[in-house]
Amino acid sequence: MAADLDEIRAMIESALPGASVEVVDETGSGDHLAATVAAPQFEGLSRIDQHRLVKAAVRERFEDGTIHALSVKTASLAS
Amino acid sequence: MADAELKQKVEELIAANPVLLFMKGTPEMPRCGFSMRVVQVLDTMDVEYGAVDVLQALQPLREVTAEISDWQTFPQLYVNGELLGGADIVEEMFDSGELAEALGVEQPDAAPEAATPAQAPPLQIE
């Protein structure tokens, strides 16, 4: 089942209020997505912790098999 | 629950190797495009690193790294005992110069060798 890109984006936005989020389907198969996220919550965090926040926001969709891969790019909004 | 003995071995490896890469395949023959990308980055840095082929015990190692670092996908690059990240983070940090800083080396002039499109070899079941 292909992921609903809007739903994935909404999940990240609701986990990280104020974030700017873009989600694209990398392969056209709907299960390998790429997210670009800029969030105020990232300020002062290492990249791995920034990625952990994004992955945690969509964990449910990994666990139910909707998405297999999510490549993440993060930026701190404040920087 | 991760296997306690394996977890201890992994913790010892991480402690003993200042730069340690958990990857699919070997640096000479990566078996996954993401692992290959990290190897290419590391090879452009003048740094020695240890490499563990996770395909020997993929699922048990996922369980171990989930407990140690809250991270289950490979590759994983550890520097001085801390998980730095997977392919995305390593490439981002390479581009920004943060990787050279973390490794304590000079930022190389050359970009990593252009990666061929990430594609698994045919007939490989994963």
N, CA and C atoms of all chains as a GROMACS GRO file, in nm:
protein
  615
    1MET      N    1   0.084  -0.119   0.000
    1MET     CA    2   0.000   0.000   0.000
    1MET      C    3   0.088   0.125   0.000
    2ALA      N    4   0.057   0.214  -0.087
    2ALA     CA    5   0.138   0.335  -0.096
    2ALA      C    6   0.105   0.429   0.020
    3ALA      N    7   0.207   0.500   0.062
    3ALA     CA    8   0.187   0.595   0.170
    3ALA      C    9   0.112   0.718   0.120
    4ASP      N   10   0.036   0.777   0.206
    4ASP     CA   11  -0.030   0.903   0.177
    4ASP      C   12   0.066   1.014   0.218
    5LEU      N   13   0.124   1.080   0.117
    5LEU     CA   14   0.229   1.179   0.145
    5LEU      C   15   0.179   1.291   0.236
    6ASP      N   16   0.051   1.330   0.215
    6ASP     CA   17  -0.004   1.436   0.300
    6ASP      C   18  -0.014   1.391   0.445
    7GLU      N   19  -0.050   1.263   0.462
    7GLU     CA   20  -0.062   1.212   0.598
    7GLU      C   21   0.075   1.209   0.666
    8ILE      N   22   0.176   1.163   0.592
    8ILE     CA   23   0.311   1.157   0.649
    8ILE      C   24   0.357   1.297   0.688
    9ARG      N   25   0.330   1.393   0.599
    9ARG     CA   26   0.370   1.530   0.629
    9ARG      C   27   0.298   1.580   0.754
   10ALA      N   28   0.168   1.550   0.762
   10ALA     CA   29   0.090   1.596   0.877
   10ALA      C   30   0.140   1.532   1.007
   11MET      N   31   0.183   1.406   0.999
   11MET     CA   32   0.234   1.339   1.120
   11MET      C   33   0.361   1.409   1.170
   12ILE      N   34   0.447   1.448   1.076
   12ILE     CA   35   0.571   1.515   1.116
   12ILE      C   36   0.539   1.654   1.170
   13GLU      N   37   0.447   1.723   1.102
   13GLU     CA   38   0.412   1.859   1.146
   13GLU      C   39   0.348   1.858   1.285
   14SER      N   40   0.269   1.754   1.312
   14SER     CA   41   0.203   1.754   1.442
   14SER      C   42   0.301   1.715   1.553
   15ALA      N   43   0.403   1.635   1.518
   15ALA     CA   44   0.505   1.601   1.619
   15ALA      C   45   0.600   1.718   1.644
   16LEU      N   46   0.617   1.803   1.541
   16LEU     CA   47   0.711   1.914   1.551
   16LEU      C   48   0.639   2.044   1.514
   17PRO      N   49   0.561   2.097   1.607
   17PRO     CA   50   0.482   2.216   1.574
   17PRO      C   51   0.572   2.331   1.526
   18GLY      N   52   0.528   2.394   1.420
   18GLY     CA   53   0.605   2.505   1.366
   18GLY      C   54   0.704   2.463   1.259
   19ALA      N   55   0.713   2.333   1.234
   19ALA     CA   56   0.811   2.284   1.137
   19ALA      C   57   0.765   2.310   0.995
   20SER      N   58   0.862   2.325   0.906
   20SER     CA   59   0.832   2.329   0.764
   20SER      C   60   0.872   2.194   0.706
   21VAL      N   61   0.778   2.126   0.643
   21VAL     CA   62   0.797   1.986   0.604
   21VAL      C   63   0.763   1.966   0.458
   22GLU      N   64   0.852   1.895   0.390
   22GLU     CA   65   0.822   1.857   0.252
   22GLU      C   66   0.845   1.707   0.240
   23VAL      N   67   0.749   1.636   0.183
   23VAL     CA   68   0.764   1.490   0.167
   23VAL      C   69   0.744   1.455   0.021
   24VAL      N   70   0.840   1.381  -0.034
   24VAL     CA   71   0.825   1.338  -0.173
   24VAL      C   72   0.844   1.188  -0.183
   25ASP      N   73   0.785   1.133  -0.287
   25ASP     CA   74   0.797   0.990  -0.318
   25ASP      C   75   0.920   0.975  -0.406
   26GLU      N   76   1.023   0.912  -0.354
   26GLU     CA   77   1.152   0.910  -0.424
   26GLU      C   78   1.152   0.818  -0.546
   27THR      N   79   1.080   0.711  -0.538
   27THR     CA   80   1.093   0.609  -0.642
   27THR      C   81   0.966   0.591  -0.726
   28GLY      N   82   0.858   0.656  -0.684
   28GLY     CA   83   0.733   0.635  -0.754
   28GLY      C   84   0.657   0.514  -0.705
   29SER      N   85   0.719   0.439  -0.611
   29SER     CA   86   0.654   0.319  -0.561
   29SER      C   87   0.570   0.350  -0.437
   30GLY      N   88   0.586   0.471  -0.383
   30GLY     CA   89   0.504   0.510  -0.269
   30GLY      C   90   0.550   0.458  -0.135
   31ASP      N   91   0.659   0.381  -0.131
   31ASP     CA   92   0.705   0.333   0.000
   31ASP      C   93   0.848   0.375   0.032
   32HIS      N   94   0.913   0.444  -0.062
   32HIS     CA   95   1.046   0.500  -0.033
   32HIS      C   96   1.033   0.652  -0.044
   33LEU      N   97   1.026   0.714   0.073
   33LEU     CA   98   0.997   0.857   0.076
   33LEU      C   99   1.119   0.937   0.119
   34ALA      N  100   1.114   1.064   0.086
   34ALA     CA  101   1.220   1.155   0.132
   34ALA      C  102   1.152   1.274   0.198
   35ALA      N  103   1.196   1.308   0.315
   35ALA     CA  104   1.140   1.421   0.388
   35ALA      C  105   1.247   1.526   0.412
   36THR      N  106   1.210   1.651   0.385
   36THR     CA  107   1.297   1.763   0.420
   36THR      C  108   1.226   1.840   0.529
   37VAL      N  109   1.291   1.851   0.643
   37VAL     CA  110   1.223   1.908   0.759
   37VAL      C  111   1.310   2.017   0.821
   38ALA      N  112   1.252   2.133   0.840
   38ALA     CA  113   1.317   2.239   0.915
   38ALA      C  114   1.228   2.268   1.035
   39ALA      N  115   1.284   2.258   1.154
   39ALA     CA  116   1.200   2.273   1.272
   39ALA      C  117   1.274   2.350   1.382
   40PRO      N  118   1.199   2.432   1.455
   40PRO     CA  119   1.262   2.505   1.566
   40PRO      C  120   1.313   2.409   1.674
   41GLN      N  121   1.246   2.291   1.686
   41GLN     CA  122   1.288   2.194   1.789
   41GLN      C  123   1.428   2.137   1.763
   42PHE      N  124   1.480   2.155   1.641
   42PHE     CA  125   1.610   2.097   1.607
   42PHE      C  126   1.727   2.176   1.664
   43GLU      N  127   1.699   2.299   1.703
   43GLU     CA  128   1.805   2.386   1.751
   43GLU      C  129   1.884   2.319   1.864
   44GLY      N  130   2.015   2.310   1.848
   44GLY     CA  131   2.099   2.255   1.954
   44GLY      C  132   2.108   2.103   1.955
   45LEU      N  133   2.033   2.035   1.868
   45LEU     CA  134   2.039   1.888   1.864
   45LEU      C  135   2.140   1.841   1.761
   46SER      N  136   2.200   1.723   1.786
   46SER     CA  137   2.283   1.662   1.684
   46SER      C  138   2.193   1.615   1.570
   47ARG      N  139   2.254   1.592   1.456
   47ARG     CA  140   2.173   1.548   1.342
   47ARG      C  141   2.102   1.417   1.370
   48ILE      N  142   2.173   1.327   1.438
   48ILE     CA  143   2.110   1.198   1.464
   48ILE      C  144   1.985   1.218   1.550
   49ASP      N  145   1.991   1.310   1.645
   49ASP     CA  146   1.872   1.335   1.727
   49ASP      C  147   1.761   1.403   1.647
   50GLN      N  148   1.800   1.489   1.553
   50GLN     CA  149   1.699   1.551   1.465
   50GLN      C  150   1.629   1.442   1.383
   51HIS      N  151   1.710   1.350   1.329
   51HIS     CA  152   1.652   1.242   1.249
   51HIS      C  153   1.564   1.152   1.335
   52ARG      N  154   1.609   1.129   1.460
   52ARG     CA  155   1.529   1.044   1.550
   52ARG      C  156   1.390   1.104   1.570
   53LEU      N  157   1.383   1.236   1.584
   53LEU     CA  158   1.253   1.301   1.604
   53LEU      C  159   1.163   1.279   1.482
   54VAL      N  160   1.221   1.293   1.364
   54VAL     CA  161   1.140   1.277   1.242
   54VAL      C  162   1.096   1.131   1.228
   55LYS      N  163   1.188   1.039   1.250
   55LYS     CA  164   1.152   0.897   1.235
   55LYS      C  165   1.048   0.857   1.340
   56ALA      N  166   1.062   0.910   1.461
   56ALA     CA  167   0.966   0.876   1.566
   56ALA      C  168   0.826   0.924   1.529
   57ALA      N  169   0.820   1.036   1.459
   57ALA     CA  170   0.690   1.092   1.423
   57ALA      C  171   0.612   1.001   1.328
   58VAL      N  172   0.686   0.924   1.248
   58VAL     CA  173   0.618   0.840   1.148
   58VAL      C  174   0.638   0.691   1.176
   59ARG      N  175   0.683   0.661   1.298
   59ARG     CA  176   0.713   0.522   1.334
   59ARG      C  177   0.598   0.425   1.301
   60GLU      N  178   0.477   0.473   1.331
   60GLU     CA  179   0.359   0.389   1.308
   60GLU      C  180   0.351   0.340   1.164
   61ARG      N  181   0.388   0.426   1.070
   61ARG     CA  182   0.379   0.389   0.928
   61ARG      C  183   0.492   0.296   0.885
   62PHE      N  184   0.602   0.297   0.961
   62PHE     CA  185   0.707   0.198   0.938
   62PHE      C  186   0.660   0.064   0.991
   63GLU      N  187   0.600   0.069   1.111
   63GLU     CA  188   0.563  -0.055   1.177
   63GLU      C  189   0.451  -0.126   1.104
   64ASP      N  190   0.360  -0.050   1.042
   64ASP     CA  191   0.253  -0.120   0.970
   64ASP      C  192   0.293  -0.151   0.826
   65GLY      N  193   0.417  -0.120   0.791
   65GLY     CA  194   0.468  -0.160   0.660
   65GLY      C  195   0.434  -0.066   0.546
   66THR      N  196   0.368   0.047   0.577
   66THR     CA  197   0.330   0.140   0.471
   66THR      C  198   0.454   0.199   0.404
   67ILE      N  199   0.553   0.236   0.485
   67ILE     CA  200   0.675   0.288   0.425
   67ILE      C  201   0.794   0.200   0.464
   68HIS      N  202   0.883   0.182   0.371
   68HIS     CA  203   1.001   0.098   0.393
   68HIS      C  204   1.125   0.182   0.417
   69ALA      N  205   1.127   0.298   0.357
   69ALA     CA  206   1.247   0.381   0.370
   69ALA      C  207   1.205   0.526   0.371
   70LEU      N  208   1.267   0.602   0.457
   70LEU     CA  209   1.244   0.745   0.461
   70LEU      C  210   1.379   0.811   0.471
   71SER      N  211   1.419   0.878   0.366
   71SER     CA  212   1.545   0.950   0.378
   71SER      C  213   1.512   1.090   0.427
   72VAL      N  214   1.594   1.139   0.517
   72VAL     CA  215   1.560   1.261   0.588
   72VAL      C  216   1.670   1.364   0.570
   73LYS      N  217   1.631   1.486   0.546
   73LYS     CA  218   1.723   1.600   0.551
   73LYS      C  219   1.666   1.697   0.651
   74THR      N  220   1.750   1.744   0.741
   74THR     CA  221   1.699   1.833   0.844
   74THR      C  222   1.776   1.964   0.845
   75ALA      N  223   1.707   2.067   0.891
   75ALA     CA  224   1.772   2.196   0.911
   75ALA      C  225   1.705   2.261   1.030
   76SER      N  226   1.783   2.332   1.107
   76SER     CA  227   1.726   2.406   1.218
   76SER      C  228   1.668   2.536   1.164
   77LEU      N  229   1.546   2.566   1.201
   77LEU     CA  230   1.482   2.688   1.152
   77LEU      C  231   1.554   2.812   1.201
   78ALA      N  232   1.610   2.800   1.321
   78ALA     CA  233   1.668   2.918   1.383
   78ALA      C  234   1.803   2.956   1.321
   79SER      N  235   1.868   2.857   1.256
   79SER     CA  236   2.004   2.886   1.209
   79SER      C  237   2.002   2.954   1.074
   80MET      N  238   1.387  -0.833   2.321
   80MET     CA  239   1.514  -0.823   2.395
   80MET      C  240   1.630  -0.868   2.307
   81ALA      N  241   1.732  -0.787   2.304
   81ALA     CA  242   1.850  -0.824   2.225
   81ALA      C  243   1.930  -0.930   2.300
   82ASP      N  244   2.002  -1.009   2.223
   82ASP     CA  245   2.092  -1.110   2.277
   82ASP      C  246   2.202  -1.042   2.360
   83ALA      N  247   2.211  -1.079   2.488
   83ALA     CA  248   2.301  -1.008   2.579
   83ALA      C  249   2.448  -1.024   2.539
   84GLU      N  250   2.482  -1.143   2.495
   84GLU     CA  251   2.622  -1.168   2.459
   84GLU      C  252   2.661  -1.086   2.336
   85LEU      N  253   2.570  -1.084   2.236
   85LEU     CA  254   2.597  -1.008   2.114
   85LEU      C  255   2.604  -0.859   2.146
   86LYS      N  256   2.515  -0.816   2.232
   86LYS     CA  257   2.514  -0.674   2.270
   86LYS      C  258   2.648  -0.635   2.333
   87GLN      N  259   2.698  -0.723   2.419
   87GLN     CA  260   2.826  -0.693   2.484
   87GLN      C  261   2.939  -0.685   2.380
   88LYS      N  262   2.936  -0.779   2.284
   88LYS     CA  263   3.038  -0.777   2.179
   88LYS      C  264   3.033  -0.647   2.100
   89VAL      N  265   2.912  -0.606   2.066
   89VAL     CA  266   2.896  -0.483   1.989
   89VAL      C  267   2.946  -0.363   2.069
   90GLU      N  268   2.911  -0.361   2.197
   90GLU     CA  269   2.957  -0.249   2.281
   90GLU      C  270   3.110  -0.246   2.289
   91GLU      N  271   3.171  -0.366   2.295
   91GLU     CA  272   3.317  -0.372   2.301
   91GLU      C  273   3.378  -0.321   2.170
   92LEU      N  274   3.316  -0.360   2.058
   92LEU     CA  275   3.366  -0.315   1.927
   92LEU      C  276   3.358  -0.163   1.916
   93ILE      N  277   3.245  -0.109   1.960
   93ILE     CA  278   3.227   0.036   1.951
   93ILE      C  279   3.329   0.107   2.038
   94ALA      N  280   3.357   0.050   2.155
   94ALA     CA  281   3.454   0.112   2.246
   94ALA      C  282   3.596   0.100   2.192
   95ALA      N  283   3.625  -0.010   2.121
   95ALA     CA  284   3.763  -0.036   2.078
   95ALA      C  285   3.799   0.034   1.948
   96ASN      N  286   3.698   0.076   1.870
   96ASN     CA  287   3.724   0.135   1.739
   96ASN      C  288   3.674   0.279   1.735
   97PRO      N  289   3.767   0.375   1.733
   97PRO     CA  290   3.725   0.515   1.732
   97PRO      C  291   3.632   0.548   1.615
   98VAL      N  292   3.653   0.480   1.502
   98VAL     CA  293   3.564   0.499   1.387
   98VAL      C  294   3.519   0.359   1.344
   99LEU      N  295   3.391   0.333   1.355
   99LEU     CA  296   3.340   0.198   1.329
   99LEU      C  297   3.214   0.207   1.244
  100LEU      N  298   3.214   0.131   1.136
  100LEU     CA  299   3.100   0.131   1.045
  100LEU      C  300   3.033  -0.006   1.046
  101PHE      N  301   2.904  -0.006   1.080
  101PHE     CA  302   2.822  -0.126   1.061
  101PHE      C  303   2.758  -0.113   0.924
  102MET      N  304   2.783  -0.209   0.838
  102MET     CA  305   2.738  -0.196   0.700
  102MET      C  306   2.692  -0.330   0.644
  103LYS      N  307   2.622  -0.325   0.532
  103LYS     CA  308   2.585  -0.447   0.461
  103LYS      C  309   2.695  -0.475   0.360
  104GLY      N  310   2.764  -0.587   0.378
  104GLY     CA  311   2.878  -0.621   0.294
  104GLY      C  312   3.007  -0.571   0.358
  105THR      N  313   3.109  -0.557   0.276
  105THR     CA  314   3.240  -0.513   0.324
  105THR      C  315   3.280  -0.386   0.249
  106PRO      N  316   3.379  -0.311   0.301
  106PRO     CA  317   3.422  -0.192   0.227
  106PRO      C  318   3.464  -0.226   0.084
  107GLU      N  319   3.523  -0.343   0.066
  107GLU     CA  320   3.566  -0.384  -0.069
  107GLU      C  321   3.444  -0.421  -0.154
  108MET      N  322   3.344  -0.478  -0.091
  108MET     CA  323   3.227  -0.521  -0.167
  108MET      C  324   3.098  -0.490  -0.089
  109PRO      N  325   3.057  -0.363  -0.095
  109PRO     CA  326   2.932  -0.327  -0.026
  109PRO      C  327   2.814  -0.398  -0.092
  110ARG      N  328   2.718  -0.436  -0.011
  110ARG     CA  329   2.603  -0.509  -0.064
  110ARG      C  330   2.476  -0.425  -0.058
  111CYS      N  331   2.494  -0.295  -0.046
  111CYS     CA  332   2.378  -0.207  -0.035
  111CYS      C  333   2.424  -0.068  -0.075
  112GLY      N  334   2.343   0.003  -0.150
  112GLY     CA  335   2.382   0.134  -0.200
  112GLY      C  336   2.411   0.234  -0.088
  113PHE      N  337   2.334   0.226   0.021
  113PHE     CA  338   2.355   0.320   0.131
  113PHE      C  339   2.488   0.295   0.200
  114SER      N  340   2.519   0.165   0.219
  114SER     CA  341   2.648   0.130   0.280
  114SER      C  342   2.762   0.176   0.189
  115MET      N  343   2.744   0.158   0.060
  115MET     CA  344   2.847   0.198  -0.036
  115MET      C  345   2.873   0.349  -0.028
  116ARG      N  346   2.766   0.425  -0.011
  116ARG     CA  347   2.783   0.571  -0.005
  116ARG      C  348   2.867   0.612   0.116
  117VAL      N  349   2.845   0.545   0.229
  117VAL     CA  350   2.924   0.580   0.348
  117VAL      C  351   3.070   0.538   0.329
  118VAL      N  352   3.092   0.421   0.270
  118VAL     CA  353   3.229   0.376   0.243
  118VAL      C  354   3.299   0.478   0.153
  119GLN      N  355   3.229   0.526   0.051
  119GLN     CA  356   3.290   0.623  -0.041
  119GLN      C  357   3.329   0.751   0.031
  120VAL      N  358   3.244   0.795   0.121
  120VAL     CA  359   3.278   0.915   0.198
  120VAL      C  360   3.399   0.889   0.286
  121LEU      N  361   3.396   0.776   0.360
  121LEU     CA  362   3.507   0.747   0.451
  121LEU      C  363   3.638   0.730   0.375
  122ASP      N  364   3.629   0.673   0.256
  122ASP     CA  365   3.751   0.650   0.180
  122ASP      C  366   3.815   0.780   0.131
  123THR      N  367   3.735   0.886   0.122
  123THR     CA  368   3.795   1.014   0.082
  123THR      C  369   3.857   1.085   0.202
  124MET      N  370   3.818   1.042   0.322
  124MET     CA  371   3.878   1.101   0.442
  124MET      C  372   4.002   1.016   0.474
  125ASP      N  373   4.102   1.082   0.526
  125ASP     CA  374   4.223   1.006   0.558
  125ASP      C  375   4.207   0.949   0.699
  126VAL      N  376   4.129   0.844   0.710
  126VAL     CA  377   4.098   0.793   0.843
  126VAL      C  378   4.086   0.640   0.839
  127GLU      N  379   4.137   0.578   0.945
  127GLU     CA  380   4.121   0.434   0.956
  127GLU      C  381   3.988   0.403   1.021
  128TYR      N  382   3.920   0.302   0.969
  128TYR     CA  383   3.794   0.266   1.034
  128TYR      C  384   3.775   0.116   1.034
  129GLY      N  385   3.704   0.070   1.133
  129GLY     CA  386   3.666  -0.070   1.138
  129GLY      C  387   3.531  -0.088   1.071
  130ALA      N  388   3.509  -0.205   1.012
  130ALA     CA  389   3.382  -0.229   0.946
  130ALA      C  390   3.327  -0.366   0.988
  131VAL      N  391   3.199  -0.367   1.018
  131VAL     CA  392   3.132  -0.492   1.055
  131VAL      C  393   3.026  -0.520   0.950
  132ASP      N  394   3.030  -0.640   0.894
  132ASP     CA  395   2.927  -0.680   0.797
  132ASP      C  396   2.804  -0.729   0.873
  133VAL      N  397   2.698  -0.651   0.871
  133VAL     CA  398   2.580  -0.686   0.951
  133VAL      C  399   2.500  -0.800   0.889
  134LEU      N  400   2.529  -0.833   0.764
  134LEU     CA  401   2.451  -0.939   0.699
  134LEU      C  402   2.477  -1.075   0.765
  135GLN      N  403   2.586  -1.082   0.844
  135GLN     CA  404   2.611  -1.207   0.917
  135GLN      C  405   2.501  -1.236   1.018
  136ALA      N  406   2.441  -1.132   1.071
  136ALA     CA  407   2.341  -1.151   1.177
  136ALA      C  408   2.251  -1.028   1.180
  137LEU      N  409   2.177  -1.009   1.071
  137LEU     CA  410   2.106  -0.881   1.053
  137LEU      C  411   2.004  -0.853   1.163
  138GLN      N  412   1.913  -0.946   1.182
  138GLN     CA  413   1.805  -0.918   1.278
  138GLN      C  414   1.856  -0.905   1.422
  139PRO      N  415   1.943  -0.997   1.468
  139PRO     CA  416   1.995  -0.979   1.605
  139PRO      C  417   2.070  -0.847   1.620
  140LEU      N  418   2.141  -0.804   1.516
  140LEU     CA  419   2.214  -0.677   1.526
  140LEU      C  420   2.119  -0.558   1.527
  141ARG      N  421   2.009  -0.568   1.453
  141ARG     CA  422   1.908  -0.462   1.460
  141ARG      C  423   1.858  -0.446   1.604
  142GLU      N  424   1.832  -0.561   1.668
  142GLU     CA  425   1.780  -0.555   1.805
  142GLU      C  426   1.883  -0.494   1.899
  143VAL      N  427   2.010  -0.528   1.877
  143VAL     CA  428   2.116  -0.474   1.962
  143VAL      C  429   2.129  -0.323   1.943
  144THR      N  430   2.134  -0.277   1.817
  144THR     CA  431   2.154  -0.132   1.797
  144THR      C  432   2.029  -0.054   1.836
  145ALA      N  433   1.913  -0.119   1.828
  145ALA     CA  434   1.791  -0.050   1.876
  145ALA      C  435   1.807  -0.018   2.024
  146GLU      N  436   1.866  -0.112   2.100
  146GLU     CA  437   1.883  -0.088   2.244
  146GLU      C  438   1.997   0.008   2.273
  147ILE      N  439   2.106  -0.006   2.198
  147ILE     CA  440   2.223   0.077   2.227
  147ILE      C  441   2.200   0.221   2.182
  148SER      N  442   2.146   0.238   2.061
  148SER     CA  443   2.142   0.373   2.003
  148SER      C  444   2.005   0.415   1.952
  149ASP      N  445   1.902   0.335   1.979
  149ASP     CA  446   1.769   0.368   1.930
  149ASP      C  447   1.769   0.384   1.777
  150TRP      N  448   1.842   0.297   1.707
  150TRP     CA  449   1.853   0.306   1.562
  150TRP      C  450   1.862   0.165   1.505
  151GLN      N  451   1.781   0.135   1.405
  151GLN     CA  452   1.773  -0.004   1.361
  151GLN      C  453   1.815  -0.027   1.217
  152THR      N  454   1.839   0.081   1.145
  152THR     CA  455   1.873   0.060   1.004
  152THR      C  456   2.024   0.072   0.987
  153PHE      N  457   2.074   0.006   0.886
  153PHE     CA  458   2.217   0.009   0.854
  153PHE      C  459   2.234   0.070   0.716
  154PRO      N  460   2.346   0.138   0.693
  154PRO     CA  461   2.467   0.150   0.774
  154PRO      C  462   2.450   0.238   0.898
  155GLN      N  463   2.543   0.220   0.991
  155GLN     CA  464   2.554   0.307   1.108
  155GLN      C  465   2.702   0.337   1.129
  156LEU      N  466   2.732   0.465   1.139
  156LEU     CA  467   2.871   0.506   1.162
  156LEU      C  468   2.886   0.558   1.305
  157TYR      N  469   2.976   0.494   1.380
  157TYR     CA  470   3.005   0.537   1.517
  157TYR      C  471   3.140   0.606   1.520
  158VAL      N  472   3.144   0.721   1.584
  158VAL     CA  473   3.270   0.793   1.602
  158VAL      C  474   3.287   0.821   1.751
  159ASN      N  475   3.399   0.774   1.804
  159ASN     CA  476   3.428   0.789   1.947
  159ASN      C  477   3.311   0.744   2.034
  160GLY      N  478   3.255   0.629   1.997
  160GLY     CA  479   3.152   0.568   2.081
  160GLY      C  480   3.012   0.619   2.060
  161GLU      N  481   2.996   0.722   1.976
  161GLU     CA  482   2.863   0.779   1.954
  161GLU      C  483   2.816   0.749   1.813
  162LEU      N  484   2.688   0.717   1.800
  162LEU     CA  485   2.631   0.700   1.667
  162LEU      C  486   2.620   0.837   1.600
  163LEU      N  487   2.687   0.849   1.485
  163LEU     CA  488   2.680   0.973   1.409
  163LEU      C  489   2.557   0.972   1.319
  164GLY      N  490   2.537   0.858   1.252
  164GLY     CA  491   2.419   0.848   1.167
  164GLY      C  492   2.437   0.745   1.058
  165GLY      N  493   2.340   0.743   0.966
  165GLY     CA  494   2.344   0.657   0.849
  165GLY      C  495   2.391   0.736   0.728
  166ALA      N  496   2.359   0.687   0.609
  166ALA     CA  497   2.412   0.747   0.487
  166ALA      C  498   2.371   0.894   0.470
  167ASP      N  499   2.245   0.925   0.496
  167ASP     CA  500   2.200   1.064   0.476
  167ASP      C  501   2.281   1.160   0.562
  168ILE      N  502   2.291   1.124   0.691
  168ILE     CA  503   2.358   1.215   0.785
  168ILE      C  504   2.507   1.224   0.753
  169VAL      N  505   2.568   1.109   0.723
  169VAL     CA  506   2.712   1.111   0.694
  169VAL      C  507   2.740   1.200   0.573
  170GLU      N  508   2.657   1.190   0.470
  170GLU     CA  509   2.679   1.273   0.351
  170GLU      C  510   2.656   1.422   0.380
  171GLU      N  511   2.550   1.448   0.455
  171GLU     CA  512   2.523   1.588   0.492
  171GLU      C  513   2.638   1.646   0.572
  172MET      N  514   2.689   1.565   0.667
  172MET     CA  515   2.796   1.614   0.753
  172MET      C  516   2.927   1.625   0.677
  173PHE      N  517   2.943   1.539   0.575
  173PHE     CA  518   3.061   1.552   0.490
  173PHE      C  519   3.055   1.685   0.415
  174ASP      N  520   2.940   1.712   0.354
  174ASP     CA  521   2.925   1.834   0.275
  174ASP      C  522   2.949   1.959   0.359
  175SER      N  523   2.905   1.956   0.484
  175SER     CA  524   2.915   2.076   0.567
  175SER      C  525   3.049   2.088   0.638
  176GLY      N  526   3.132   1.982   0.629
  176GLY     CA  527   3.260   1.986   0.700
  176GLY      C  528   3.252   1.934   0.843
  177GLU      N  529   3.130   1.906   0.890
  177GLU     CA  530   3.115   1.856   1.027
  177GLU      C  531   3.178   1.718   1.044
  178LEU      N  532   3.177   1.638   0.937
  178LEU     CA  533   3.233   1.503   0.949
  178LEU      C  534   3.383   1.510   0.973
  179ALA      N  535   3.451   1.593   0.895
  179ALA     CA  536   3.595   1.608   0.913
  179ALA      C  537   3.625   1.652   1.055
  180GLU      N  538   3.542   1.743   1.105
  180GLU     CA  539   3.561   1.792   1.241
  180GLU      C  540   3.542   1.679   1.342
  181ALA      N  541   3.435   1.600   1.323
  181ALA     CA  542   3.408   1.489   1.416
  181ALA      C  543   3.521   1.386   1.413
  182LEU      N  544   3.578   1.366   1.293
  182LEU     CA  545   3.684   1.267   1.279
  182LEU      C  546   3.821   1.324   1.315
  183GLY      N  547   3.827   1.455   1.329
  183GLY     CA  548   3.954   1.518   1.362
  183GLY      C  549   4.053   1.515   1.247
  184VAL      N  550   4.002   1.528   1.124
  184VAL     CA  551   4.090   1.531   1.006
  184VAL      C  552   4.060   1.656   0.924
  185GLU      N  553   4.147   1.682   0.827
  185GLU     CA  554   4.124   1.793   0.736
  185GLU      C  555   4.014   1.758   0.638
  186GLN      N  556   3.933   1.855   0.603
  186GLN     CA  557   3.833   1.834   0.499
  186GLN      C  558   3.906   1.810   0.367
  187PRO      N  559   3.883   1.694   0.301
  187PRO     CA  560   3.953   1.668   0.175
  187PRO      C  561   3.904   1.762   0.064
  188ASP      N  562   3.993   1.786  -0.033
  188ASP     CA  563   3.953   1.871  -0.145
  188ASP      C  564   3.856   1.800  -0.238
  189ALA      N  565   3.883   1.670  -0.255
  189ALA     CA  566   3.805   1.594  -0.352
  189ALA      C  567   3.671   1.552  -0.294
  190ALA      N  568   3.568   1.561  -0.375
  190ALA     CA  569   3.438   1.508  -0.336
  190ALA      C  570   3.444   1.356  -0.345
  191PRO      N  571   3.356   1.287  -0.270
  191PRO     CA  572   3.355   1.142  -0.285
  191PRO      C  573   3.327   1.104  -0.430
  192GLU      N  574   3.385   0.996  -0.471
  192GLU     CA  575   3.365   0.945  -0.606
  192GLU      C  576   3.215   0.938  -0.633
  193ALA      N  577   3.174   0.988  -0.747
  193ALA     CA  578   3.031   0.992  -0.777
  193ALA      C  579   2.969   0.855  -0.759
  194ALA      N  580   2.865   0.852  -0.679
  194ALA     CA  581   2.801   0.724  -0.650
  194ALA      C  582   2.721   0.677  -0.771
  195THR      N  583   2.735   0.552  -0.801
  195THR     CA  584   2.648   0.495  -0.903
  195THR      C  585   2.510   0.482  -0.839
  196PRO      N  586   2.405   0.484  -0.920
  196PRO     CA  587   2.272   0.479  -0.861
  196PRO      C  588   2.258   0.359  -0.767
  197ALA      N  589   2.197   0.388  -0.650
  197ALA     CA  590   2.186   0.282  -0.551
  197ALA      C  591   2.092   0.173  -0.601
  198GLN      N  592   2.147   0.062  -0.633
  198GLN     CA  593   2.062  -0.046  -0.679
  198GLN      C  594   2.124  -0.179  -0.634
  199ALA      N  595   2.043  -0.263  -0.577
  199ALA     CA  596   2.092  -0.392  -0.531
  199ALA      C  597   2.128  -0.477  -0.652
  200PRO      N  598   2.229  -0.563  -0.637
  200PRO     CA  599   2.259  -0.652  -0.748
  200PRO      C  600   2.138  -0.741  -0.776
  201PRO      N  601   2.125  -0.786  -0.899
  201PRO     CA  602   2.011  -0.871  -0.931
  201PRO      C  603   2.014  -1.002  -0.853
  202LEU      N  604   1.902  -1.060  -0.832
  202LEU     CA  605   1.887  -1.191  -0.768
  202LEU      C  606   1.924  -1.190  -0.621
  203GLN      N  607   1.939  -1.071  -0.563
  203GLN     CA  608   1.968  -1.067  -0.420
  203GLN      C  609   1.838  -1.053  -0.344
  204ILE      N  610   1.815  -1.143  -0.252
  204ILE     CA  611   1.693  -1.134  -0.173
  204ILE      C  612   1.726  -1.071  -0.041
  205GLU      N  613   1.653  -0.967  -0.006
  205GLU     CA  614   1.682  -0.898   0.119
  205GLU      C  615   1.560  -0.899   0.206
   0.00000   0.00000   0.00000
